[in-house]
Amino acid sequence: MITAIVGAVVLGLVFAVVAAIAKDRGPGADDVAVSYEWAWDRLDFDSVFTLSAQELRDGLDRSAFVAAKRAAYEHQHALAGLVARVGIDEFARGAESAVVLTRIELRDGTVANHQIELTRRNARWEVIVYRLVPTPDDTRTIG
């Protein structure tokens, strides 16, 4: 009797876990956009590749993409670790597309904004456009 009850409880838990995993839609477009910013700040080109859609991969596979980016930034170590905080200023999402305006607060007190456009493919969000948003005054600082 106890064995049957324990078995039923375990089976119920297994079904609950499977149902929860099946319903999980993964990270949202806003989370992917923030992760993309951090990956670039860390010069983590494996993550940049994973979060990028085909449109941003220069027609390269993972190993060629990562090798090309590492070679391009080989002598640019000063470009890593500049970000103090990443936030979201604006976020608009449809069923299969999203646009995120990120706010990048740099360690030197300056602020930059990027417009990140994403699309949902194969049940995950991918970055398809990544561009700097010009500001009226490029000398803006955190006040």
SEKE-992795 format. One record per residue: residue in three letters; y, z, x of N, C-alpha, C in turn; residue number from 1. Coordinates in steps of 0.1 Angstrom, whole numbers, plus 5000, padded with zeros to 4 digits. Layout:
# residues N
   type   n_yy   n_zz   n_xx   ca_yy   ca_zz   ca_xx   c_yy   c_zz   c_xx   seq
    Ala      Y      Z      X       Y       Z       X      Y      Z      X   NUM
...
# end
This chain:
# residues 143
   type   n_yy   n_zz   n_xx   ca_yy   ca_zz   ca_xx   c_yy   c_zz   c_xx   seq
    Met   4988   5000   5008    5000    5000    5000   5013   5000   5009     1
    Ile   5013   5009   5018    5025    5010    5027   5026   4997   5035     2
    Thr   5015   4991   5040    5015    4979    5047   5021   4967   5039     3
    Ala   5017   4967   5026    5022    4956    5018   5038   4958   5016     4
    Ile   5042   4970   5014    5057    4973    5013   5064   4969   5025     5
    Val   5059   4973   5037    5065    4970    5050   5065   4955   5052     6
    Gly   5054   4948   5049    5053    4934    5050   5063   4927   5041     7
    Ala   5065   4931   5029    5075    4925    5020   5089   4927   5025     8
    Val   5092   4939   5030    5105    4942    5035   5108   4933   5047     9
    Val   5099   4932   5056    5100    4923    5068   5102   4909   5064    10
    Leu   5094   4904   5055    5095    4890    5050   5109   4888   5043    11
    Gly   5113   4897   5035    5127    4896    5029   5138   4896   5039    12
    Leu   5137   4904   5050    5147    4903    5061   5146   4890   5068    13
    Val   5135   4885   5070    5134    4872    5077   5141   4861   5068    14
    Phe   5138   4861   5056    5144    4851    5047   5160   4853   5046    15
    Ala   5164   4865   5046    5179    4868    5046   5185   4863   5059    16
    Val   5179   4865   5071    5184    4860    5083   5185   4845   5084    17
    Val   5174   4839   5079    5173    4824    5079   5184   4818   5070    18
    Ala   5186   4825   5058    5197    4820    5049   5210   4822   5055    19
    Ala   5213   4833   5062    5226    4836    5068   5229   4825   5079    20
    Ile   5219   4822   5087    5221    4812    5097   5223   4798   5091    21
    Ala   5216   4795   5081    5218    4782    5075   5232   4780   5069    22
    Lys   5237   4791   5064    5251    4791    5057   5262   4791   5068    23
    Asp   5259   4796   5080    5270    4797    5090   5274   4783   5094    24
    Arg   5287   4781   5093    5293    4767    5096   5299   4767   5110    25
    Gly   5296   4777   5118    5301    4777    5131   5316   4781   5132    26
    Pro   5322   4780   5144    5336    4783    5146   5345   4773   5138    27
    Gly   5356   4779   5133    5365    4770    5126   5373   4762   5135    28
    Ala   5381   4752   5129    5389    4743    5137   5399   4751   5145    29
    Asp   5405   4762   5139    5415    4770    5147   5409   4777   5159    30
    Asp   5396   4782   5157    5389    4788    5169   5386   4778   5180    31
    Val   5383   4766   5176    5380    4755    5186   5392   4752   5193    32
    Ala   5404   4751   5186    5416    4747    5192   5420   4758   5203    33
    Val   5419   4770   5199    5422    4781    5209   5413   4781   5221    34
    Ser   5400   4779   5218    5390    4778    5229   5393   4766   5238    35
    Tyr   5398   4755   5232    5401    4743    5240   5413   4747   5250    36
    Glu   5423   4754   5245    5434    4758    5253   5429   4766   5265    37
    Trp   5421   4776   5262    5416    4785    5272   5407   4778   5282    38
    Ala   5399   4768   5278    5391    4760    5287   5399   4753   5297    39
    Trp   5410   4746   5292    5419    4739    5301   5426   4749   5311    40
    Asp   5430   4760   5306    5437    4770    5315   5427   4774   5326    41
    Arg   5415   4775   5323    5405    4780    5333   5399   4768   5341    42
    Leu   5404   4756   5338    5398    4744    5344   5383   4744   5342    43
    Asp   5378   4748   5330    5364    4748    5327   5361   4735   5320    44
    Phe   5357   4725   5328    5356    4712    5323   5343   4710   5315    45
    Asp   5333   4718   5317    5321    4718    5309   5324   4721   5295    46
    Ser   5333   4732   5293    5337    4736    5279   5346   4725   5273    47
    Val   5355   4720   5282    5364    4709    5277   5356   4698   5271    48
    Phe   5346   4694   5279    5337    4683    5274   5330   4686   5261    49
    Thr   5325   4698   5260    5318    4702    5248   5327   4702   5236    50
    Leu   5339   4707   5238    5348    4708    5226   5355   4694   5223    51
    Ser   5354   4685   5232    5361    4672    5230   5352   4662   5223    52
    Ala   5358   4654   5215    5351    4643    5208   5350   4632   5218    53
    Gln   5342   4622   5215    5340    4610    5223   5354   4604   5227    54
    Glu   5364   4604   5218    5377    4598    5221   5384   4604   5233    55
    Leu   5380   4616   5237    5387    4622    5248   5378   4623   5261    56
    Arg   5367   4617   5260    5357    4618    5272   5358   4606   5281    57
    Asp   5367   4598   5280    5369    4586    5289   5357   4577   5290    58
    Gly   5348   4577   5280    5336    4569    5280   5326   4575   5290    59
    Leu   5327   4587   5294    5318    4593    5304   5308   4602   5298    60
    Asp   5296   4604   5304    5287    4614    5300   5292   4627   5306    61
    Arg   5285   4638   5302    5289    4651    5307   5291   4652   5322    62
    Ser   5281   4649   5329    5281    4651    5344   5292   4642   5350    63
    Ala   5294   4630   5346    5305    4621    5351   5318   4627   5348    64
    Phe   5320   4631   5335    5333    4637    5330   5337   4649   5339    65
    Val   5327   4658   5340    5330    4671    5347   5333   4667   5362    66
    Ala   5325   4658   5368    5328    4655    5382   5342   4648   5384    67
    Ala   5345   4639   5374    5358    4633    5375   5370   4643   5374    68
    Lys   5369   4652   5364    5379    4662    5362   5380   4672   5374    69
    Arg   5369   4676   5380    5369    4685    5391   5375   4678   5403    70
    Ala   5372   4665   5405    5378    4657    5416   5393   4656   5414    71
    Ala   5398   4654   5401    5412    4652    5399   5420   4665   5401    72
    Tyr   5413   4676   5398    5420    4689    5399   5416   4697   5412    73
    Glu   5409   4690   5421    5404    4697    5433   5415   4704   5441    74
    His   5426   4699   5442    5437    4705    5449   5448   4710   5440    75
    Gln   5445   4713   5428    5454    4717    5418   5451   4731   5413    76
    His   5446   4740   5421    5442    4753    5417   5453   4761   5411    77
    Ala   5466   4758   5415    5477    4765    5410   5479   4763   5395    78
    Leu   5472   4753   5389    5473    4750    5375   5464   4758   5367    79
    Ala   5455   4766   5373    5446    4775    5365   5452   4789   5364    80
    Gly   5449   4795   5353    5453    4809    5351   5467   4811   5348    81
    Leu   5474   4801   5342    5488    4802    5339   5491   4808   5326    82
    Val   5481   4808   5317    5483    4813    5303   5481   4828   5302    83
    Ala   5491   4834   5295    5490    4848    5292   5484   4850   5278    84
    Arg   5489   4841   5268    5484    4842    5255   5483   4829   5248    85
    Val   5474   4827   5239    5473    4815    5231   5474   4819   5216    86
    Gly   5483   4814   5209    5484    4817    5194   5485   4804   5186    87
    Ile   5485   4805   5173    5486    4794    5164   5499   4795   5157    88
    Asp   5507   4785   5158    5520    4784    5150   5518   4778   5136    89
    Glu   5510   4767   5136    5507    4761    5123   5493   4756   5123    90
    Phe   5487   4755   5111    5473    4752    5109   5471   4745   5096    91
    Ala   5467   4733   5096    5464    4726    5083   5450   4720   5084    92
    Arg   5442   4722   5074    5428    4718    5074   5424   4712   5061    93
    Gly   5417   4700   5063    5410    4694    5052   5395   4696   5053    94
    Ala   5388   4689   5046    5373    4690    5046   5367   4686   5060    95
    Glu   5373   4675   5065    5367    4669    5077   5377   4667   5088    96
    Ser   5389   4672   5086    5400    4670    5097   5409   4682   5096    97
    Ala   5415   4685   5108    5424    4696    5109   5435   4693   5120    98
    Val   5446   4699   5119    5457    4698    5129   5461   4713   5131    99
    Val   5462   4716   5144    5466    4729    5149   5477   4728   5158   100
    Leu   5488   4735   5156    5499    4736    5166   5497   4749   5173   101
    Thr   5494   4748   5186    5492    4761    5193   5505   4765   5200   102
    Arg   5506   4777   5203    5517    4783    5210   5511   4789   5223   103
    Ile   5515   4784   5234    5510    4788    5247   5521   4796   5254   104
    Glu   5518   4809   5256    5528    4817    5263   5523   4819   5278   105
    Leu   5530   4813   5287    5527    4813    5301   5531   4827   5308   106
    Arg   5524   4829   5319    5527    4842    5326   5541   4843   5331   107
    Asp   5547   4831   5333    5561    4831    5338   5572   4833   5327   108
    Gly   5567   4835   5315    5576    4837    5303   5579   4824   5296   109
    Thr   5576   4813   5300    5579    4801    5293   5568   4799   5282   110
    Val   5572   4790   5272    5563    4787    5261   5561   4772   5260   111
    Ala   5549   4768   5256    5547    4754    5254   5539   4753   5240   112
    Asn   5540   4742   5234    5532    4740    5222   5524   4727   5223   113
    His   5512   4727   5218    5503    4716    5218   5499   4713   5204   114
    Gln   5499   4700   5201    5493    4696    5188   5479   4692   5191   115
    Ile   5469   4698   5184    5455    4695    5186   5450   4690   5172   116
    Glu   5445   4678   5173    5439    4673    5161   5423   4673   5162   117
    Leu   5417   4677   5152    5402    4679    5152   5396   4671   5140   118
    Thr   5383   4668   5142    5375    4662    5132   5362   4669   5132   119
    Arg   5356   4670   5120    5343    4677    5119   5332   4666   5119   120
    Arg   5324   4666   5129    5312    4657    5131   5300   4665   5134   121
    Asn   5289   4661   5129    5276    4668    5132   5277   4683   5130   122
    Ala   5284   4687   5119    5285    4701    5115   5293   4709   5125   123
    Arg   5301   4703   5133    5310    4711    5142   5323   4704   5144   124
    Trp   5333   4712   5148    5347    4707    5150   5348   4702   5164   125
    Glu   5354   4690   5166    5357    4684    5179   5371   4680   5180   126
    Val   5377   4682   5192    5391    4678    5194   5392   4663   5196   127
    Ile   5400   4656   5189    5402    4641    5191   5416   4638   5196   128
    Val   5425   4647   5195    5439    4644    5201   5444   4658   5206   129
    Tyr   5450   4657   5218    5455    4669    5225   5468   4664   5231   130
    Arg   5480   4669   5226    5492    4664    5231   5503   4676   5232   131
    Leu   5511   4675   5242    5522    4684    5243   5532   4681   5232   132
    Val   5538   4691   5226    5548    4689    5216   5562   4691   5223   133
    Pro   5570   4681   5224    5583    4683    5230   5592   4692   5223   134
    Thr   5599   4700   5230    5608    4710    5224   5622   4705   5226   135
    Pro   5631   4709   5218    5646    4705    5220   5651   4711   5233   136
    Asp   5646   4722   5237    5650    4728    5250   5638   4733   5258   137
    Asp   5635   4725   5268    5623    4728    5276   5624   4741   5284   138
    Thr   5635   4748   5283    5636    4760    5290   5634   4772   5281   139
    Arg   5628   4770   5270    5626    4782    5261   5618   4793   5268   140
    Thr   5622   4805   5265    5614    4816    5271   5611   4826   5259   141
    Ile   5601   4834   5262    5597    4844    5253   5608   4855   5252   142
    Gly   5613   4858   5241    5625    4867    5240   5621   4880   5235   143
# end
